Amino acid sequence: MTQIHNLKQDETLTVYIDYEHLQNYDESLAKAVAEQYYRFMPYLRRAVQNLVRKHIPTYLYVNSAFASEQRGGQVPREFDVAFYGLPAILRVRELRTEKIGQLISISGTVTRTSEVRPELLYGSFTCVECGMAVKEVEQQFKYTEPTMCQNPTCHNRLMWDLNIEQSRFVDWQRVRIQENANEIPTGSMPRSMDAILRNEIVERAKAGDKCVFTGTLIAVPDIAQIKIPGVSVESQRQRDVSTRPRGQLSNEGVTGLRALGVRDLNYKLSFMACMVQPDQSKTGAVNVRGDENGEEDQIQLLLDQFSQEEIDELRNMVNMDKAIYGKLVNSIAPTVFGHDTVKKGILLQLMGGVHKVTPEGINLRGDINVCIVGDPSTSKSQFLK
């Protein structure tokens, strides 16, 4: 309940739930959510909306210049539920169709991120022929229009106008994740997968970060594979329907997408994430909200793992031993002779930099990338190991 009351103060829309706490509260409920997460997801969001309506009703709606007049200049907020702390973290290579719809956590390295774009969740459409409005049309991973007009005297199925003022949009970002280097079997190529981020978790994962994604596995149509270049599937379907006499049904039976000029129907697996957090498997630290104070908490958790004697010894090494920098450099690839400059660069990359904020408000992360360029047989692979 504390998080519910803090939503308005923090101006957030997400409630974070520790899965271990849910297991301790009701084990059967936790099992049902884990096995049927995609099915329960709309009901979980509705439960948060009901709690907000009960405790902080003034935060249920947001004023918008594009709001409809029927709602008095207000549109509902899109609340979300994020789970973390699952007992097991899977690898990208272990994902199979049996995991579709379940609540799982996967670990991977981010290789590419897209820009943040608006995604249409619920669309409001207006019939072009009669002007009747059809609201709250759920979008199913693609632009989805109503099947037919609800006006009994209108038979429109194709001509619709999107009413942007009464539709609901959220932030959307696609992230390409690849299995970690230490998880790739010998002689195999790394597996990759697209992860979909929404709402407040966008821009949490950067290229090169090793993160844990919590959410569900989904199967979406591979549009790039099933579409013929230069031919729209929807336009082909509309052309077939328009040439058929009204009231006459097709007697060809169900032929799938082959009738649309498409040879194969392909699906691909994607991951719809509700939570993104850095993979701190060594320290066990979890920065749930993604704030800047999370880095300090992780450092403190790391220091708590050492005894006081070990901490004092580390401090003596730094303060008393003037050759500590040289010893650290020599510890990098000790089997390789020379190349002190390359070893210093790798050492600095392992240590990392300092997070900075410019006067213009631009965040500069402290992660350092290293590119080793040289002739063949100069121990480049030994440095990377």
Kinemage of the C-alpha trace (Angstrom):
@kinemage 1
@onewidth
@group {chain A} dominant
@subgroup {mainchain}
@vectorlist {calphas} color= white
{ca met a 1} P 0.000 0.000 0.000
{ca thr a 2} L 2.960 2.303 0.510
{ca gln a 3} L 3.766 2.126 -3.198
{ca ile a 4} L 0.155 2.950 -4.090
{ca his a 5} L 0.257 6.116 -1.993
{ca asn a 6} L 3.686 7.045 -3.395
{ca leu a 7} L 2.545 6.844 -7.025
{ca lys a 8} L 1.192 10.374 -6.991
{ca gln a 9} L 4.139 11.773 -5.033
{ca asp a 10} L 6.719 10.181 -7.353
{ca glu a 11} L 4.564 10.702 -10.475
{ca thr a 12} L 4.999 7.065 -11.498
{ca leu a 13} L 2.625 4.460 -12.897
{ca thr a 14} L 4.294 1.173 -11.965
{ca val a 15} L 3.866 -0.972 -8.857
{ca tyr a 16} L 6.899 -3.198 -8.127
{ca ile a 17} L 6.240 -6.604 -6.557
{ca asp a 18} L 8.864 -8.951 -5.165
{ca tyr a 19} L 7.923 -12.453 -6.294
{ca glu a 20} L 9.302 -13.918 -3.077
{ca his a 21} L 6.906 -11.749 -1.056
{ca leu a 22} L 4.030 -12.972 -3.209
{ca gln a 23} L 5.043 -16.579 -2.552
{ca asn a 24} L 5.129 -15.984 1.192
{ca tyr a 25} L 1.694 -14.334 1.070
{ca asp a 26} L -0.088 -16.918 -1.120
{ca glu a 27} L 1.877 -19.697 -2.773
{ca ser a 28} L -1.029 -20.839 -4.954
{ca leu a 29} L -1.560 -17.300 -6.245
{ca ala a 30} L 2.139 -16.912 -7.011
{ca lys a 31} L 2.133 -20.201 -8.919
{ca ala a 32} L -0.936 -19.186 -10.925
{ca val a 33} L 0.599 -15.827 -11.838
{ca ala a 34} L 3.856 -17.476 -12.896
{ca glu a 35} L 2.150 -20.087 -15.081
{ca gln a 36} L -0.554 -17.843 -16.603
{ca tyr a 37} L 1.064 -14.418 -16.460
{ca tyr a 38} L -0.011 -13.229 -19.900
{ca arg a 39} L -3.593 -14.211 -19.123
{ca phe a 40} L -3.651 -12.483 -15.715
{ca met a 41} L -1.769 -9.360 -16.831
{ca pro a 42} L -4.894 -7.274 -17.718
{ca tyr a 43} L -6.525 -8.210 -14.393
{ca leu a 44} L -3.408 -7.235 -12.435
{ca arg a 45} L -3.389 -3.828 -14.087
{ca arg a 46} L -7.091 -3.433 -13.381
{ca ala a 47} L -6.487 -4.308 -9.725
{ca val a 48} L -3.915 -1.515 -9.456
{ca gln a 49} L -6.367 0.842 -11.121
{ca asn a 50} L -9.056 -0.099 -8.576
{ca leu a 51} L -6.647 0.508 -5.691
{ca val a 52} L -5.767 3.920 -7.088
{ca arg a 53} L -9.463 4.720 -7.514
{ca lys a 54} L -10.070 3.782 -3.871
{ca his a 55} L -7.114 5.476 -2.161
{ca ile a 56} L -6.001 8.306 -4.487
{ca pro a 57} L -8.890 8.939 -6.919
{ca thr a 58} L -7.438 12.275 -7.995
{ca tyr a 59} L -4.506 10.437 -9.616
{ca leu a 60} L -6.693 8.070 -11.653
{ca tyr a 61} L -7.090 10.460 -14.567
{ca val a 62} L -4.732 12.874 -16.245
{ca asn a 63} L -5.720 16.178 -17.785
{ca ser a 64} L -5.077 16.284 -21.505
{ca ala a 65} L -5.742 18.868 -24.166
{ca phe a 66} L -6.844 16.064 -26.476
{ca ala a 67} L -9.233 14.445 -23.996
{ca ser a 68} L -12.801 13.680 -24.976
{ca glu a 69} L -15.663 15.861 -23.854
{ca gln a 70} L -17.559 12.862 -22.465
{ca arg a 71} L -14.906 12.377 -19.777
{ca gly a 72} L -14.817 15.983 -18.738
{ca gly a 73} L -11.384 16.688 -20.178
{ca gln a 74} L -9.726 13.673 -18.523
{ca val a 75} L -8.232 10.441 -19.833
{ca pro a 76} L -7.367 7.418 -17.662
{ca arg a 77} L -3.773 6.637 -16.768
{ca glu a 78} L -2.165 3.373 -17.804
{ca phe a 79} L -0.902 1.662 -14.639
{ca asp a 80} L 1.415 -1.329 -14.757
{ca val a 81} L 2.698 -4.121 -12.498
{ca ala a 82} L 6.366 -5.184 -12.516
{ca phe a 83} L 7.660 -8.374 -10.899
{ca tyr a 84} L 11.248 -9.022 -9.854
{ca gly a 85} L 13.182 -11.471 -7.716
{ca leu a 86} L 12.171 -14.679 -9.494
{ca pro a 87} L 13.963 -17.765 -8.129
{ca ala a 88} L 15.467 -18.805 -11.486
{ca ile a 89} L 17.038 -16.846 -14.342
{ca leu a 90} L 16.946 -18.579 -17.726
{ca arg a 91} L 19.307 -18.255 -20.652
{ca val a 92} L 18.257 -17.064 -24.084
{ca arg a 93} L 19.112 -20.480 -25.524
{ca glu a 94} L 16.738 -22.191 -23.070
{ca leu a 95} L 13.590 -20.389 -24.248
{ca arg a 96} L 11.072 -22.692 -25.923
{ca thr a 97} L 7.399 -22.507 -26.890
{ca glu a 98} L 6.398 -24.119 -23.589
{ca lys a 99} L 7.471 -20.895 -21.857
{ca ile a 100} L 5.028 -18.727 -23.841
{ca gly a 101} L 2.749 -16.791 -21.506
{ca gln a 102} L 4.672 -17.667 -18.332
{ca leu a 103} L 6.387 -15.229 -15.974
{ca ile a 104} L 10.128 -15.802 -16.374
{ca ser a 105} L 13.438 -13.945 -16.071
{ca ile a 106} L 16.200 -14.106 -18.658
{ca ser a 107} L 19.731 -12.763 -18.654
{ca gly a 108} L 21.431 -11.312 -21.693
{ca thr a 109} L 23.672 -8.608 -23.089
{ca val a 110} L 22.083 -5.676 -24.885
{ca thr a 111} L 23.507 -5.282 -28.384
{ca arg a 112} L 21.139 -2.752 -29.946
{ca thr a 113} L 18.374 -0.402 -28.824
{ca ser a 114} L 15.787 1.508 -30.811
{ca glu a 115} L 14.532 5.003 -30.174
{ca val a 116} L 11.543 5.490 -27.897
{ca arg a 117} L 8.347 5.642 -29.928
{ca pro a 118} L 4.650 5.910 -29.103
{ca glu a 119} L 2.675 2.667 -29.214
{ca leu a 120} L -1.079 2.524 -29.675
{ca leu a 121} L -2.605 0.316 -26.960
{ca tyr a 122} L -6.308 1.072 -27.291
{ca gly a 123} L -7.620 2.800 -30.380
{ca ser a 124} L -10.808 4.750 -30.912
{ca phe a 125} L -12.130 4.606 -34.474
{ca thr a 126} L -14.854 6.452 -36.361
{ca cys a 127} L -16.834 4.835 -39.165
{ca val a 128} L -16.382 6.815 -42.368
{ca glu a 129} L -19.806 5.873 -43.750
{ca cys a 130} L -22.098 6.532 -40.761
{ca gly a 131} L -19.849 8.364 -38.274
{ca met a 132} L -20.378 5.918 -35.395
{ca ala a 133} L -17.517 5.711 -32.875
{ca val a 134} L -15.985 2.407 -31.796
{ca lys a 135} L -13.839 2.847 -28.673
{ca glu a 136} L -11.308 0.775 -26.732
{ca val a 137} L -10.179 -1.426 -29.637
{ca glu a 138} L -7.232 -3.416 -28.298
{ca gln a 139} L -4.216 -3.540 -30.580
{ca gln a 140} L -2.779 -7.034 -31.064
{ca phe a 141} L 0.911 -6.364 -31.796
{ca lys a 142} L -0.098 -4.568 -35.002
{ca tyr a 143} L -2.464 -1.862 -36.196
{ca thr a 144} L -5.869 -3.471 -35.594
{ca glu a 145} L -9.114 -1.930 -36.826
{ca pro a 146} L -12.669 -2.979 -35.850
{ca thr a 147} L -14.018 -5.967 -37.750
{ca met a 148} L -17.327 -4.279 -38.577
{ca cys a 149} L -19.414 -1.248 -37.688
{ca gln a 150} L -21.736 -1.646 -34.698
{ca asn a 151} L -24.492 0.289 -36.436
{ca pro a 152} L -27.061 -2.320 -37.610
{ca thr a 153} L -27.878 -0.267 -40.715
{ca cys a 154} L -24.219 0.119 -41.697
{ca his a 155} L -22.179 -2.680 -43.257
{ca asn a 156} L -18.805 -0.968 -43.200
{ca arg a 157} L -15.837 -3.247 -42.568
{ca leu a 158} L -12.963 -1.397 -44.196
{ca met a 159} L -13.209 2.394 -43.975
{ca trp a 160} L -12.131 3.663 -40.536
{ca asp a 161} L -10.545 6.840 -39.198
{ca leu a 162} L -8.368 6.729 -36.072
{ca asn a 163} L -9.462 9.230 -33.433
{ca ile a 164} L -6.152 10.173 -31.829
{ca glu a 165} L -7.796 12.349 -29.157
{ca gln a 166} L -9.619 9.391 -27.586
{ca ser a 167} L -6.911 6.741 -28.124
{ca arg a 168} L -4.339 5.692 -25.553
{ca phe a 169} L -0.618 5.592 -26.267
{ca val a 170} L 2.417 4.478 -24.220
{ca asp a 171} L 6.175 4.719 -24.658
{ca trp a 172} L 7.628 1.783 -26.572
{ca gln a 173} L 11.177 0.603 -27.214
{ca arg a 174} L 12.663 -2.486 -28.815
{ca val a 175} L 15.902 -3.902 -27.424
{ca arg a 176} L 18.029 -6.595 -29.040
{ca ile a 177} L 19.529 -8.937 -26.457
{ca gln a 178} L 22.161 -11.616 -26.963
{ca glu a 179} L 23.115 -14.454 -24.679
{ca asn a 180} L 26.075 -13.749 -22.437
{ca ala a 181} L 29.548 -14.679 -23.607
{ca asn a 182} L 30.071 -17.150 -20.757
{ca glu a 183} L 26.848 -18.990 -21.670
{ca ile a 184} L 27.651 -19.706 -25.331
{ca pro a 185} L 28.509 -23.394 -25.916
{ca thr a 186} L 31.818 -24.159 -27.572
{ca gly a 187} L 31.605 -23.879 -31.341
{ca ser a 188} L 28.147 -22.265 -31.331
{ca met a 189} L 26.946 -18.885 -32.479
{ca pro a 190} L 25.293 -16.604 -29.901
{ca arg a 191} L 21.491 -16.556 -29.916
{ca ser a 192} L 19.623 -13.247 -30.032
{ca met a 193} L 16.087 -12.112 -29.305
{ca asp a 194} L 14.030 -8.927 -29.356
{ca ala a 195} L 12.710 -7.568 -26.053
{ca ile a 196} L 9.812 -5.109 -25.924
{ca leu a 197} L 9.961 -2.386 -23.257
{ca arg a 198} L 7.033 -0.170 -22.327
{ca asn a 199} L 6.161 2.705 -20.034
{ca glu a 200} L 8.757 3.572 -17.386
{ca ile a 201} L 11.301 0.849 -18.193
{ca val a 202} L 12.283 2.360 -21.548
{ca glu a 203} L 15.847 3.682 -21.775
{ca arg a 204} L 16.933 1.601 -18.781
{ca ala a 205} L 19.034 -0.764 -20.873
{ca lys a 206} L 21.945 0.568 -22.904
{ca ala a 207} L 24.001 -1.171 -25.565
{ca gly a 208} L 26.666 -3.280 -23.866
{ca asp a 209} L 24.821 -3.654 -20.556
{ca lys a 210} L 24.291 -7.085 -19.052
{ca cys a 211} L 20.725 -7.059 -17.744
{ca val a 212} L 18.038 -9.312 -16.324
{ca phe a 213} L 14.683 -9.015 -18.082
{ca thr a 214} L 11.527 -10.180 -16.307
{ca gly a 215} L 8.353 -10.694 -18.285
{ca thr a 216} L 6.787 -13.223 -20.616
{ca leu a 217} L 7.629 -14.914 -23.889
{ca ile a 218} L 5.255 -14.158 -26.761
{ca ala a 219} L 4.883 -15.339 -30.365
{ca val a 220} L 4.338 -12.570 -32.904
{ca pro a 221} L 3.958 -12.781 -36.701
{ca asp a 222} L 7.178 -12.215 -38.569
{ca ile a 223} L 5.842 -9.541 -40.890
{ca ala a 224} L 9.174 -9.067 -42.644
{ca gln a 225} L 9.108 -12.703 -43.750
{ca ile a 226} L 5.453 -13.109 -44.764
{ca lys a 227} L 4.945 -9.915 -46.772
{ca ile a 228} L 5.716 -9.754 -50.473
{ca pro a 229} L 7.762 -6.660 -51.379
{ca gly a 230} L 5.508 -3.962 -52.782
{ca val a 231} L 2.242 -5.757 -51.934
{ca ser a 232} L 0.184 -4.928 -48.858
{ca val a 233} L -1.550 -7.875 -47.220
{ca glu a 234} L -4.428 -5.699 -46.000
{ca ser a 235} L -4.967 -4.077 -49.401
{ca gln a 236} L -5.093 -7.520 -51.016
{ca arg a 237} L -7.687 -8.682 -48.478
{ca gln a 238} L -9.754 -5.540 -48.969
{ca arg a 239} L -9.650 -5.973 -52.744
{ca asp a 240} L -10.891 -9.556 -52.445
{ca val a 241} L -13.745 -8.578 -50.136
{ca ser a 242} L -14.823 -5.586 -52.233
{ca thr a 243} L -15.096 -7.670 -55.420
{ca arg a 244} L -17.350 -10.229 -53.706
{ca pro a 245} L -21.134 -9.532 -53.857
{ca arg a 246} L -22.668 -8.383 -50.580
{ca gly a 247} L -24.164 -11.229 -48.587
{ca gln a 248} L -22.360 -13.910 -50.579
{ca leu a 249} L -19.883 -16.074 -48.719
{ca ser a 250} L -16.795 -17.592 -50.212
{ca asn a 251} L -17.051 -21.305 -50.956
{ca glu a 252} L -13.326 -21.888 -51.205
{ca gly a 253} L -12.894 -22.736 -47.534
{ca val a 254} L -10.167 -21.506 -45.215
{ca thr a 255} L -6.918 -21.284 -47.152
{ca gly a 256} L -4.838 -19.255 -44.706
{ca leu a 257} L -2.474 -16.576 -45.961
{ca arg a 258} L -1.855 -18.446 -49.193
{ca ala a 259} L -4.983 -16.762 -50.580
{ca leu a 260} L -3.408 -13.404 -49.805
{ca gly a 261} L -0.436 -14.084 -52.019
{ca val a 262} L 1.806 -15.174 -49.130
{ca arg a 263} L 3.517 -18.536 -49.233
{ca asp a 264} L 4.365 -19.191 -45.625
{ca leu a 265} L 3.139 -18.001 -42.246
{ca asn a 266} L 6.083 -17.546 -39.899
{ca tyr a 267} L 6.183 -16.595 -36.244
{ca lys a 268} L 9.073 -15.472 -34.123
{ca leu a 269} L 9.591 -15.422 -30.380
{ca ser a 270} L 9.900 -12.090 -28.624
{ca phe a 271} L 10.123 -11.142 -24.971
{ca met a 272} L 7.665 -8.668 -23.466
{ca ala a 273} L 9.443 -7.280 -20.416
{ca cys a 274} L 7.788 -5.718 -17.404
{ca met a 275} L 11.042 -5.217 -15.476
{ca val a 276} L 14.663 -4.463 -16.427
{ca gln a 277} L 17.504 -4.433 -13.918
{ca pro a 278} L 21.297 -4.772 -14.125
{ca asp a 279} L 22.613 -8.303 -13.778
{ca gln a 280} L 24.369 -8.123 -10.403
{ca ser a 281} L 24.565 -11.867 -9.858
{ca lys a 282} L 27.842 -11.528 -7.958
{ca thr a 283} L 26.672 -8.890 -5.522
{ca gly a 284} L 22.983 -9.759 -5.437
{ca ala a 285} L 22.075 -6.075 -5.724
{ca val a 286} L 18.782 -5.106 -7.323
{ca asn a 287} L 18.100 -1.543 -8.419
{ca val a 288} L 14.335 -1.822 -8.799
{ca arg a 289} L 13.361 1.714 -9.728
{ca gly a 290} L 16.416 2.452 -11.862
{ca asp a 291} L 17.330 5.600 -9.939
{ca glu a 292} L 20.805 7.040 -9.505
{ca asn a 293} L 21.042 6.024 -5.837
{ca gly a 294} L 20.971 2.374 -6.868
{ca glu a 295} L 24.681 2.467 -7.750
{ca glu a 296} L 25.607 3.554 -4.225
{ca asp a 297} L 23.463 0.783 -2.751
{ca gln a 298} L 25.228 -1.793 -4.939
{ca ile a 299} L 28.651 -0.584 -3.765
{ca gln a 300} L 27.545 -0.826 -0.148
{ca leu a 301} L 26.244 -4.365 -0.680
{ca leu a 302} L 29.584 -5.312 -2.226
{ca leu a 303} L 31.508 -3.917 0.739
{ca asp a 304} L 29.270 -5.807 3.153
{ca gln a 305} L 30.562 -9.081 1.718
{ca phe a 306} L 34.121 -8.362 2.901
{ca ser a 307} L 35.310 -8.654 6.458
{ca gln a 308} L 36.846 -5.688 8.249
{ca glu a 309} L 40.323 -7.234 7.987
{ca glu a 310} L 39.989 -7.589 4.212
{ca ile a 311} L 38.817 -3.989 3.888
{ca asp a 312} L 41.782 -2.757 5.964
{ca glu a 313} L 44.173 -4.793 3.835
{ca leu a 314} L 42.765 -3.282 0.649
{ca arg a 315} L 43.127 0.213 2.064
{ca asn a 316} L 46.749 -0.448 3.040
{ca met a 317} L 47.503 -1.707 -0.452
{ca val a 318} L 46.092 1.466 -1.990
{ca asn a 319} L 47.639 3.942 0.467
{ca met a 320} L 51.020 2.360 1.260
{ca asp a 321} L 52.005 0.441 -1.854
{ca lys a 322} L 53.099 2.991 -4.481
{ca ala a 323} L 53.530 0.272 -7.102
{ca ile a 324} L 49.940 -0.967 -6.831
{ca tyr a 325} L 49.082 0.425 -10.270
{ca gly a 326} L 51.977 -1.424 -11.893
{ca lys a 327} L 51.074 -4.663 -10.130
{ca leu a 328} L 47.505 -4.433 -11.363
{ca val a 329} L 48.727 -3.816 -14.911
{ca asn a 330} L 51.061 -6.818 -14.770
{ca ser a 331} L 48.202 -9.004 -13.540
{ca ile a 332} L 46.371 -8.471 -16.850
{ca ala a 333} L 47.307 -11.323 -19.238
{ca pro a 334} L 50.505 -12.286 -17.365
{ca thr a 335} L 51.453 -14.788 -20.090
{ca val a 336} L 51.792 -11.957 -22.640
{ca phe a 337} L 55.098 -10.070 -22.534
{ca gly a 338} L 55.049 -6.297 -22.946
{ca his a 339} L 52.081 -4.341 -24.342
{ca asp a 340} L 51.810 -2.323 -21.127
{ca thr a 341} L 49.692 0.364 -22.808
{ca val a 342} L 47.109 -2.190 -23.928
{ca lys a 343} L 47.048 -3.724 -20.453
{ca lys a 344} L 46.519 -0.303 -18.881
{ca gly a 345} L 43.570 0.333 -21.180
{ca ile a 346} L 41.998 -3.012 -20.294
{ca leu a 347} L 42.538 -2.323 -16.597
{ca leu a 348} L 40.789 1.044 -16.862
{ca gln a 349} L 37.950 -0.586 -18.766
{ca leu a 350} L 37.503 -3.181 -16.023
{ca met a 351} L 37.514 -0.533 -13.317
{ca gly a 352} L 35.005 1.657 -15.149
{ca gly a 353} L 34.592 5.390 -15.141
{ca val a 354} L 32.528 7.886 -13.153
{ca his a 355} L 28.936 8.771 -13.891
{ca lys a 356} L 28.728 12.460 -14.810
{ca val a 357} L 25.969 14.965 -15.514
{ca thr a 358} L 26.856 17.932 -17.729
{ca pro a 359} L 25.521 21.441 -17.030
{ca glu a 360} L 23.105 20.879 -19.932
{ca gly a 361} L 21.600 17.907 -18.079
{ca ile a 362} L 23.156 15.200 -20.282
{ca asn a 363} L 23.982 11.957 -18.469
{ca leu a 364} L 27.381 10.438 -19.273
{ca arg a 365} L 27.651 6.886 -18.042
{ca gly a 366} L 30.910 5.585 -16.649
{ca asp a 367} L 31.152 2.452 -18.791
{ca ile a 368} L 34.275 2.264 -20.980
{ca asn a 369} L 34.593 0.365 -24.250
{ca val a 370} L 37.885 -1.008 -25.575
{ca cys a 371} L 38.775 -1.797 -29.185
{ca ile a 372} L 42.033 -3.708 -29.719
{ca val a 373} L 43.448 -3.382 -33.241
{ca gly a 374} L 46.670 -5.033 -34.349
{ca asp a 375} L 48.413 -7.422 -36.698
{ca pro a 376} L 47.687 -11.167 -36.604
{ca ser a 377} L 49.380 -13.244 -33.907
{ca thr a 378} L 49.880 -10.310 -31.533
{ca ser a 379} L 47.937 -11.821 -28.608
{ca lys a 380} L 44.711 -9.858 -29.157
{ca ser a 381} L 42.612 -12.897 -28.258
{ca gln a 382} L 44.658 -13.470 -25.104
{ca phe a 383} L 43.865 -9.937 -23.953
{ca leu a 384} L 40.137 -10.423 -24.531
{ca lys a 385} L 40.144 -13.619 -22.466
